[in-house]
Structure formats: C-alpha cells, structure tokens
C-alpha cells in the first residue's frame, strides 16, 4: 500500500495521509478547511513498514482502506513538572 503524506500549514506537526497523491476526494470538506491547504511532504510505501515516526502503521492502513485518509496529530506535550511533583511529593 502506497500513500501520500501532507503537512498542515495551520497546525504544527499535523499530517494527512491519503491513498493517492493530490486526491482528497474522500477527506471531509470541513476537515480540509481546518487543516488548511495541504502541503505535500512525501509518498511512502506502507507494505514493509512495521512502524512510523508518530503513527501506528496498522491504524494508518486500516483508516486508509476504510475511510480513505488518516489524520496524524502532534504527540501530547509532556508535563515534566507535574510528573516530578507526583513522584517526589
């Protein structure tokens, strides 16, 4: 399975995976409005990959097949101060 990845100009570290380059026909219009004009990042093959940088490859494949796109959000921000307080009272 090959997919194209686009970055959002509106939201940092947010990416949209689609089945074919420049084909956003299965992506909801409202999502595209919030995402902004997709900026092409790369085309990759998911067939032999076991993992991706910040996405679960199995979930990406499933969403591409079922709904035609996958939306990757940025990783959650770590709150190191709260973690420190919890562990050290």
Secondary structure, 3 states (H helix, E strand, C coil): CEEEEEECCCCCCCEEEECCCCCCCCCCHHHHHHHCCCEEEEEEECCCCCCCCCCCHHHHHHHHHHCCEEEECCCCCCCHHHHHHHHHC
